[in-house]
Amino acid sequence: MKKIFILIGFILLLGIVFVFSQTLGKIKKDDPQNESQSLEKIIRLTFDAKENKTRSYIYPRWSPNGEKIAFTSNMGFGYAGFEGIWVMDVDGANKKKLVDKPSDFIWGSDSNRVLFFLNDILYEAKVGTGEIHQVDTPGKKVTGLTIQPSGRIIGFMEDTLVRIGINKATGKTEIYKIDASTDQQDIVYVQPPEIWTANADGSNKKMLIKNGSDPLPSSDGQYLIYRNLQTGHSVVIEIEKNKEIWLGALSFDASWHPDSRRIIYSEVRIEEQAKGGYGIESVTGEIMDADLYIMDVLSGDSKPLTNTKDEVELYPNCSPDGSKIVYVSGITGDIYLINILEGGE
């Protein structure tokens, strides 16, 4: 009788092992991100992008305090418009939709709100309450919001530089005259289609880039990432010398590491896919093949963070402590997190 119980136990154990191996195999097969990366290194944060077959989440961005991730979505090749702005915890929990159909967004400096444009009008949405408030002064529109190394947000309104800040009395985002009282660093701003620099008080304006958008200064203010409007590629320059640093002819969606030395970016493998393409799709609607890289600005050395065949990792964004990156998979359309460094070292 004892031998029978032992035999039954052994058979049950084999069954459990078989079921576990089948489940793990299914996870790896269904999720292309697991083909060449360990399950410990990459974490999937969302699972519902393809509930709408053409949707892909895009532009995941860490809040300044590193506690939340906000993102929007693209309805896919051949479909116009964005679908909304979502916010979630850094582990993917508590995901909720804040607003519908924005054109783009940035985090407010206090991590408690996002700023976005809808029909060229600037709004804020509170993360906690979902309350939406129009920021623009009636009849006047703000454009080209740029986050400075200090965290200040600078915009351009009727040929005038302005600061976007929080009214302590009302708790709402307002538009203020620019001044140097809280920031002694030079500022970078957009006057479409050009990128300019100026002193902290808005004086001594100088054009830096003729055809650029989405400027992203390094935290020390020495370097700048921007999008070349003619090619769509990410470009890095040393601001003082206006010297371009080679990032790669097929690089997109670069993000700074907080040490101001390293850049995380996505590089498309096949040149023909990148020409004229936008987002995660080529002009023919094909999903592009791309990987994530990290490069040292001073040495020029780069190394891959992912190596996935027939996959695209785009829209990387580095956490404020430099230890993690969120990005989007072009196959699933969902958001993933990759642990790149312990403590940013």
C-alpha positions in Angstrom: 0.0 0.0 0.0 2.9 2.4 0.9 4.4 1.8 -2.5 1.1 2.6 -4.2 0.9 6.0 -2.4 4.5 6.8 -3.4 3.8 5.9 -7.0 0.7 8.1 -7.0 2.7 11.0 -5.5 5.4 10.6 -8.1 2.8 10.7 -10.9 1.2 13.8 -9.5 4.6 15.5 -9.2 5.3 14.8 -12.9 1.9 16.3 -13.8 2.7 19.5 -11.9 6.1 19.8 -13.6 4.5 19.2 -17.0 1.7 21.8 -16.5 4.3 24.4 -15.2 6.6 23.8 -18.2 3.7 24.2 -20.6 2.6 27.4 -19.0 6.0 28.9 -19.0 6.5 27.9 -22.6 3.2 29.6 -23.5 4.3 32.8 -21.7 7.5 32.9 -23.7 5.8 32.1 -26.9 3.0 34.6 -26.5 5.3 37.5 -25.4 8.1 38.3 -27.9 9.9 40.3 -25.3 10.9 37.1 -23.6 12.7 35.6 -26.5 16.1 36.9 -25.7 15.7 38.5 -22.3 15.3 37.0 -18.9 11.9 37.1 -17.2 13.6 38.8 -14.2 15.0 41.7 -16.3 11.9 42.7 -18.3 8.5 43.2 -16.7 5.3 43.7 -18.7 3.2 46.5 -17.2 0.1 46.6 -19.4 -1.8 43.7 -21.1 -4.7 45.4 -22.9 -3.3 47.5 -25.7 -4.6 45.2 -28.4 -8.2 45.1 -27.1 -8.5 47.6 -29.9 -6.7 45.8 -32.7 -5.0 49.0 -34.1 -4.0 50.5 -30.8 -0.5 50.9 -29.4 0.4 52.6 -26.2 3.1 55.3 -26.8 5.1 57.9 -25.0 5.4 56.3 -21.5 6.9 58.9 -19.2 8.0 58.8 -15.6 6.6 61.4 -13.2 9.4 63.6 -11.8 9.2 61.9 -8.4 9.4 58.4 -10.0 6.1 57.1 -8.5 3.9 57.1 -11.6 4.0 56.5 -15.3 1.8 58.4 -17.7 1.2 57.5 -21.4 -1.0 58.0 -24.4 -2.0 55.8 -27.4 -1.8 55.8 -31.1 -4.7 54.3 -33.0 -2.4 52.8 -35.6 -1.3 53.1 -39.2 -4.1 54.6 -41.3 -6.1 55.7 -38.3 -6.0 59.4 -37.3 -5.5 60.7 -33.8 -4.6 59.8 -30.2 -7.0 58.0 -27.9 -6.3 59.4 -24.5 -3.9 59.8 -21.5 -3.5 57.1 -18.9 -1.6 57.1 -15.6 -0.5 54.1 -13.5 1.8 53.0 -10.7 5.3 51.9 -11.7 4.3 48.3 -11.3 1.4 48.7 -13.7 -1.3 48.8 -10.9 -4.1 51.3 -10.6 -4.2 52.2 -14.3 -6.8 54.8 -15.1 -7.7 57.1 -18.0 -7.4 60.8 -17.3 -8.6 62.4 -20.6 -9.7 61.6 -24.1 -8.0 62.4 -27.4 -5.1 64.7 -26.5 -2.3 65.6 -28.9 0.6 65.2 -26.5 1.4 65.7 -22.8 4.1 66.4 -20.3 4.2 65.9 -16.5 3.7 68.9 -14.2 6.7 69.7 -12.0 4.9 68.5 -8.9 4.1 65.0 -10.3 0.4 65.6 -9.4 -0.8 66.7 -12.8 -0.2 66.3 -16.6 -0.3 69.1 -19.1 -1.7 68.5 -22.5 -3.0 70.2 -25.7 -6.4 69.6 -27.1 -7.4 71.5 -30.2 -4.3 73.7 -29.6 -5.5 74.7 -26.2 -3.4 73.9 -23.1 -5.1 72.1 -20.2 -4.1 70.3 -17.0 -5.5 67.1 -15.6 -5.0 66.3 -11.9 -3.8 62.8 -11.4 -5.6 62.2 -8.1 -9.0 63.7 -8.8 -9.1 63.7 -12.6 -10.1 67.4 -12.5 -9.4 69.2 -15.8 -8.6 72.9 -16.0 -7.9 75.1 -19.0 -4.5 76.9 -18.6 -4.5 79.2 -21.6 -5.5 82.8 -21.2 -8.6 83.5 -23.4 -7.5 84.6 -26.8 -3.9 83.7 -26.2 -2.3 80.3 -26.8 0.9 78.8 -25.4 3.1 76.6 -27.6 6.3 74.6 -27.4 6.4 73.6 -23.8 9.9 72.6 -22.8 11.0 71.1 -19.4 14.2 72.8 -18.3 17.0 71.1 -16.3 15.7 72.8 -13.1 12.3 71.3 -13.7 10.7 74.6 -14.7 8.4 74.5 -17.7 8.9 77.2 -20.4 6.5 78.0 -23.2 6.1 80.5 -25.9 3.1 82.9 -26.2 2.7 85.7 -28.7 6.4 86.1 -29.3 7.0 86.1 -25.5 8.6 83.5 -23.3 6.5 82.5 -20.3 6.8 80.1 -17.4 4.1 77.5 -16.6 3.8 77.2 -12.9 1.4 76.3 -10.1 -0.6 79.0 -8.3 -0.1 78.1 -4.6 -3.4 79.8 -3.6 -5.6 77.9 -6.1 -3.6 74.8 -6.7 -4.1 75.3 -10.5 -1.5 75.7 -13.3 -1.1 79.3 -14.5 1.0 81.3 -16.9 3.6 83.7 -15.5 6.2 86.1 -16.8 9.6 84.5 -17.1 12.2 85.5 -14.5 15.5 84.2 -13.2 14.5 84.1 -9.6 14.3 80.3 -9.4 16.7 79.2 -12.2 20.1 80.6 -13.0 20.7 78.2 -15.9 20.2 79.1 -19.6 16.9 77.9 -21.0 16.0 76.1 -24.1 12.7 76.7 -25.9 10.8 76.1 -29.1 9.7 78.7 -31.6 8.4 76.4 -34.3 10.2 75.1 -36.3 13.3 76.4 -34.5 14.9 75.7 -31.2 16.4 78.6 -29.3 18.4 79.3 -26.2 18.3 82.3 -23.9 19.5 83.5 -20.5 17.4 82.5 -17.5 15.5 85.8 -17.6 14.7 85.4 -21.3 17.3 87.8 -22.6 20.1 87.1 -25.1 18.1 84.8 -27.4 20.0 82.7 -29.9 18.7 80.3 -32.5 20.3 76.9 -32.0 18.5 74.6 -34.4 16.7 75.5 -37.7 14.5 72.5 -38.1 13.9 70.8 -34.7 11.3 69.9 -32.1 10.9 68.1 -28.8 14.1 69.6 -27.2 15.2 67.7 -24.1 18.2 69.2 -22.2 20.4 67.1 -20.0 20.1 67.7 -16.3 23.4 69.6 -16.2 22.2 71.8 -19.1 25.3 71.0 -21.3 23.7 68.8 -23.9 20.4 68.6 -25.8 18.4 65.9 -27.5 16.0 67.0 -30.2 14.0 65.5 -33.1 15.2 66.5 -36.6 12.0 67.6 -38.4 13.4 66.6 -41.8 14.3 63.0 -40.9 12.4 62.3 -37.7 15.6 61.0 -36.1 16.9 61.9 -32.6 20.0 64.1 -32.6 22.3 65.1 -29.7 24.3 68.3 -29.5 26.7 70.0 -27.1 24.8 73.3 -26.6 27.7 75.7 -26.0 29.6 74.5 -29.1 26.5 73.6 -31.1 28.4 70.4 -31.9 26.5 67.3 -33.0 27.3 64.0 -31.3 26.8 61.0 -33.4 23.9 58.9 -32.1 23.2 56.8 -35.2 21.5 57.5 -38.5 18.5 55.4 -37.5 18.0 56.5 -33.9 14.7 57.5 -32.5 13.0 58.6 -29.2 16.1 59.2 -27.1 15.9 59.8 -23.4 18.5 61.1 -20.9 19.9 59.1 -18.0 19.9 61.5 -15.0 23.7 61.5 -14.9 23.7 63.6 -18.1 26.3 61.3 -19.6 24.3 58.4 -20.9 21.5 58.4 -23.5 18.9 55.6 -24.0 17.5 55.4 -27.5 15.8 53.1 -30.0 17.7 52.2 -33.2 16.0 50.7 -36.2 17.8 47.8 -37.8 16.7 48.2 -41.4 17.3 51.6 -43.1 14.5 51.2 -45.6 11.9 50.8 -42.8 13.0 54.0 -41.2 12.8 56.3 -44.2 9.7 58.3 -44.0 8.4 56.3 -41.2 6.7 57.5 -38.0 6.3 56.0 -34.6 6.4 52.2 -34.6 5.4 51.8 -38.2 7.0 52.4 -41.6 5.2 54.3 -44.4 3.8 51.0 -45.6 2.3 50.2 -42.2 4.9 47.5 -41.3 6.1 47.2 -37.7 9.7 48.2 -37.7 12.5 46.1 -36.2 14.4 48.0 -33.5 16.3 47.5 -30.3 17.2 49.7 -27.3 20.7 51.0 -26.8 22.5 53.0 -24.2 25.4 55.3 -25.1 28.0 57.3 -23.2 28.0 60.8 -24.6 31.7 61.5 -23.7 33.2 58.3 -25.0 30.7 57.5 -27.8 30.5 53.9 -26.6 27.1 52.2 -26.9 25.7 48.8 -26.1 22.4 47.1 -26.7 19.9 46.8 -23.9 17.6 44.5 -25.9 18.3 42.0 -28.7 14.9 40.8 -29.9 14.4 39.5 -33.5 11.5 40.8 -35.5 10.4 43.1 -32.7 10.5 46.9 -32.1 11.2 48.6 -28.8 10.4 52.3 -28.9 9.6 55.3 -26.8 12.2 54.5 -24.0 12.0 56.8 -21.0 14.5 56.5 -18.1 13.4 56.7 -14.5 14.5 59.6 -12.4 16.9 57.4 -10.4 18.4 56.0 -13.6 17.8 52.3 -12.7 14.8 51.5 -15.0 13.4 52.2 -18.4 9.9 51.9 -19.6 9.2 51.4 -23.3 6.6 50.1 -25.8 6.6 46.8 -27.7 5.6 47.2 -31.3 4.2 43.7 -31.4 1.9 43.7 -28.4 1.5 47.5 -28.2 1.9 47.3 -24.5 4.3 48.9 -22.0 7.3 47.1 -20.5 9.8 47.9 -17.8 13.4 46.9 -18.0 15.8 47.0 -15.0 19.1 48.3 -16.5 21.2 49.3 -13.6 21.1 48.9 -9.8 20.6 52.4 -8.3 21.7 54.0 -11.6 25.3 53.0 -11.3 
